[in-house]
Amino acid sequence: MFSVSERVCKDLVVRDTLESNPFRELIPLTRKHPLLLQILVATSAIHWSNIFCPVNEIPADLTSPAGYLSILRSRDLTAQQALIDALTAKQKAMNHLREVLDTVDPTGSEMALVAMNFFIKFDLIDLDKLGNQSWRAHLEGATSIMTLLNPDSNTDASSRMLRDRVITDSFIYNILGSTLASGGLAARVARQAFQFLPVMKRVELASYLSFPPDILNIILSASELSHGVSWANQALGAADKAISLIDQALAVDIPVWADYLRQHSLVEDLDSRVHLAAAHRSAACQYILQALPVVRSMRSIDTDLLLGDVLSHLAAIDENDPYFKASSWPTFIAGAETRDPEKRTWILTRLLSIWEVCPWGYLFTAVEMLKATWAMQDTRGSENVNWLHDLRGMGFENLIV
């Protein structure tokens, strides 16, 4: 549990204090819940195996940084043992999970949701998850469990903070997962979005992702619409809805949102949160244009302006900023949008720098996807490339958070 306390918990919040990190409440609960114990041990061990990769700097021009680190990890006995411990504990957790799910009810659903949430985190941390879709099964399980929860149950403030964070993390994973994956993730989570909106609003004040709920809801709507309409035959009605989503995203007033945070005395790191929220807003617009390409035939959108906006806001959040580790999604979207070699190098360097702060394997999934996107763009010259459509076609359906 030492590694859970000293490393994993710190990755899940901006500032790690007893008052602001609800995930620390899980550690004493492991005495009563073997499922929770084993999945936390597994998550901690897989995280530890990443930390012990014997390398100080990862060259940005590597074809497969994740493969490079996996080879290094296989040569280090400490990292190798941590990986074995992680997989062993995960298997034990899976066995406990089956038992819990056989008898799950509203009372036990909260602990089951916490465990499922950490199965997803395990998948995000693991270096060897490229192409593995287990995160989808765990997300679908979390979504099913959430149907048993009462969003307004009477719990003490501390427990509610933990519960709210787990619910919100599950929603955000669902929404961001639906952006790159095919299928009905968005439709499933949309059915519950209204029910848990009060939870999202509560967590918004303390969330290190700095993703305003209005922007998340717009991304969710775009993802749901893109999966509900044939890619090659997006109807006029869908185009109108897509344009409306672009307008809604552009209309999200970040200064007003900042005032809302300020009214709740959340002034620490406010500039960083504003920059990150603004980057998310423009990245959401870039995503909509890929998910619903019919928009381009209906309206002229300055994509260079959107790209420049994302990059300028990201540049204001450097590696010494506590919100730096929360910037990978807009960094990935901006990377997929650019053909400029210098910007591509800047994007790669940033993702690898985030790894140095927060060593989660999904960052290398993002790198692999960007390299595939850039190869397509470079091969086709001046031809427009819908990188989202093509990545899905190549089987890249991954979770980038």
N, C-alpha and C positions, 0 to 999 in steps of 0.2 A: 504493500500500500504506500510505501515511501515514494516510489516513482509516480504513482497516481497523484499524490499530494504535491510533489515538488515539480513535476513536469506537465503531465496531462492536464490537470486542472488549470494550470496557468495559461495553456493554449486556448482555453475556452472562454476567457474573459479579457477585457482590456487591462484592468488593474486587479491584481490578485490580492484581495484582502478578505478577512473572515466575514466582513459585512457585505461585500459585493460579489462574492463567488459562491453561489448556492450549490455548486457541484461538490463542494467540500462536505456537504451534509450527507453525501452518499457513503462516505468512508465508514462511519460507525454503523450504518445500516447493513453492511456486508456481513456482520455477525449473525443477523437473523435471516438473511436472504442469500442462499448459496448461488442462485442464478446471478445476482448482482456481483457477488464476490468473483466468480469465475470470468465474467465478461470484463470487469474492471482490471483483473489480472492480465487477461488477454490483451486488452487495449494498451495497458501500460507496457507490457513486454514487447509488443510490435512497435510501439513508439521508441522504446529503449534500443531495439535493434537498428532503427534508423539513426539514432544519435551515435551509435558506436561504429557506423561506417567510417573507416579510417581515411578521411579525406578532408582537407581544409578548404579547397576551392574546386568547384565543378566547372570545367571548361564549357563555355556557352555553345561552342561549335560541335559538340558531340552529337552523333547521329541519334543515340539513345542514352540520355543521362540516367534514366531509371535502370536500364540494363547494366550500365557501367557501375552504378552503386550496388546493384544486386550482386555483381561479381565480387566487388570489394567486400560486401557483407559476408559472402560465402567463404572468404579467406580469413575472416576474423573470428576467433573462437568465441569471444564474448558475444558478438553480434549474432553468431550462429546459434548459440545456446538460447539467447533471448528469443529468436525466431521460433525455435522448437518449443520453448515455454509458452509462447503466444498461441501457437497452433494447438497445443495440448489443452490449454485453458479454454480456448474457443470451442473446442469439441465438447468439453465438459459443460460449458455454458449452453451449447446447443441441446445437449441432453436434458438439462434442467429446464430449458425453454419449452421443450415439447411437453414436459410434465405440467408446467404452468399454464400453457395454452389449452391443455385438455380440460382444465377446470377454471379458466379465467372468468371473472365476473367483475362488476363495477368496482368492487373493493380491491381486488388484486390487479386491476388493469393498469393502475398508475405505475406499479413496479415493473410490470411487463413492458410498458411503454418506455420507461427509463432504460431497461435492458436492450430493447430493440434499437433505441437511439444510439446506444454504444456499439451495437453490432454495425450500424452504419458508420460510426466514427472509426471503427476498426478497418472497415473497407476503405475509408478515405485516407487512413494513415499508411496502410500496407503498400509497399513499393511494387509488389508483384500482382497488382489488381488490374493492370491494363487489359481491357477486353473482357474482364469479369463482370457479370451482371448481378452479382449477389446483393449489391446495394439496392437494386430494384425490389427484390423479394423482401428485404428487410424494411424498405419504405412502405411497401404494400401492407406488410404486417403491422407496421406502426399506424398506418391510416385506418386499418380495420379496428385496432385496439382503441383508437381515439373515438370511435363511434360509441364506445361504452362509457366515456368520460362525461361528467357534468362540468362544464367550464366554470360554473359559479359555485362549486362545492365549498363548504365552509371549512377552511383550514387556516392554521395560524399563518402569520405574514411570512415567516421564514420558509415554511413548507410550500406556501403558495408561490413564492419566488422560484423555487426549484421546479415545481410543477409547470409554471408558466414558461420557464426557459426551455424545458424539454418539449412541451407542446409546440412552442414557437420554432425551435430548431427543426422539429419534424416537418412543420409547414414550409419553412424556408428550403429544406432539403427537397421536399416534394416539388415546390415551385421551380427551383433552379434545376432540379433533375429533369423536369418536364420540358425545359427549354432545349435540351440536346437529345433527349430520348424520343423515340416514336412510341405510339400507344396512348393509353388513357390516363396517365398519371394526373394530368391537369384536371380532367373531368372529375376524377375521384376526390381530389382535394377541394375542388370548387364547391362541391356539395356541402362541405363542412366549413368553408371559409367564413360564412356569415355567423355561424354559431360561435366560432372562436375569435371573432374580430376583437371583442373586448380584451382577450388575452394578448393579442398582438399589440394592441395599444398600450397595455401595461408594460410589456417587455420592451417596447420601442424606446422607452426612456433609458434603459440600461444596456441595450443590445450593442455589442461591439461591431456588428456588421454594418451598423448605421445605414440600414435599408429602410427608408420610410415605407410604412404599410401601403400607402397609396401607390407607390411604384411597384411593390410586390404584387398588388392586386391587378395592376395593368399588365405586368408580365404574365401572370396567371391567365388572364383573359385572352391575351394574344396567343399563348400556348394552346389553350383550349380551342380557340377558333381555328388555329392552323391545323390541328389534328381532326377537327370536325368538318373541314372542307378539303376537297381534292386539291392537291398541290398544283396540278396542271389546269384545273378548271375552277378557280376561285371566283365565285359568283359576284355580281355587282353588290349585292347586300353585304357580303363578307368584306368587300373592298371598302364600303362605307364604314363598316364597323372598325376595320383596321385603321383607316384614316382618323376615326374618332379616338382610337387608342393612342395614336401618335400625338394628337392634339392634347389629350389628357396628360400624357407624359410631359410634354413641353410646358404644360400649364402648372405642373407641380411647383409650388412656390417655395423654394428652399429657404429663403430668408424668413418666411412665415413659420416654416417648420422649425427653424433655429430659434425663433422667438418662443415657440411652444416649449422647447427644451429649456430655454432660459427661464421661463416662468416656473419651471419645476427645479430651479436652482442647479441645473446641469450645465455649468459654464466651463468646467474643466475640459480641455481638448475640444472645445466647441468648433474652432476653426477647422480642425481635422475632420470632425464629423460632417461639417458643411461641405468640405471638398469631396469627401467620399460619397455623400448623398448625391451631390451634383454629378459625379462620375457615374454613379448608378443610373441616374436619370437619362443621361445621353446614351449610355450603353444599352439601356432598355429600348430606346428608340432604334438603335442599330439592330438589336435583336428582332424587333417588330418588322423591320424592312427585310430581314432574311426569312423570318417565319411566314410572312404574308407578302410575298414579292409583288403581288398585284398592286400594292400601294404605289409602286414606282411608275406604273402606267397611268395612275390617276392624279398624281401630284409630284411636282419637282421638289426633291428633298436634298439639301446640301449635306451630303454624307461626309465631305471633308471637314465641314464645320463641326459636325458631331464628333468625328474622330479627334480633332484638335481640342475640343472641349474636354473629352475624357482624358486625354494625355496631359493637358495642362493641370487639371485637378489632381491627377495621380502624381504628377511631379511635385506637387505641394506636400505630399505625404511621403517622407523619406524613411529609410530603414530604422531611424531612431525614434520614429513616431509610433505610439502604441497601436494606432489603427493601420499601420503598414500591412500587418498580416491579414487584414480583412479586405484587402483590395484585389484579390486574385480574379474574381469574376469579371469586373470591368476591364482588368488588365488583359484577360483572355479574349474578351469580345473585341477590344481595340486591336489586339494582335491579329485576330482573324480578318479584320477590316483593312489592314494596311499592306501595301506592296512596297513600301519604302524600306530599303535595306537597313538604314540607320535606325528607323523606328522599330523594325523587327528585332534588331540586336538589343535595343533598349528594353523591349518587352521581355525577351528571353532573360536578360540580366536581372530584371526586376523579379521575375518568377523564381529564379534561382536564389535571389537574395531573400525572398520570402521563405524559401526552404531553410535558409540559415537561421531564421528567427522561429519558424514553425515547421519542423521537419515532417510534413505530411505528404504521403506519396502521390495524392491526387494532383499535386503541382506538376509532377512529371507526366501524368496523363494529359494535362493541359499542354505541356511542351510537345508531346508526341502528336497531339491533335493539330497544334499550330504548324508543326513541320509538314504534316500531311496537307494542310490547307495551302501553305505557301508553295509546296511542290505542284499542286493543282493550278494555282494562280500563275506560276512561272511557266508552266507547260502551255497554258492557253493564251498567253500573251495579253492582248488588250481585251479579250473576250470577258464579259461579266461572269463571275463565278459565284454561284450561291453556295457558299461554304457550308452552311447548315444542312442543306439538302444533300450535298456530296458527302459530308462526314457521316451522316446517318446511313447513306448508301454503302459506305465502306465499313459499317458496323461500329463506328465510334459513337456509342451512346453512353456517355459517362456523366458523372456528377462532379461539377466544378463549383466550389463554394468560396 
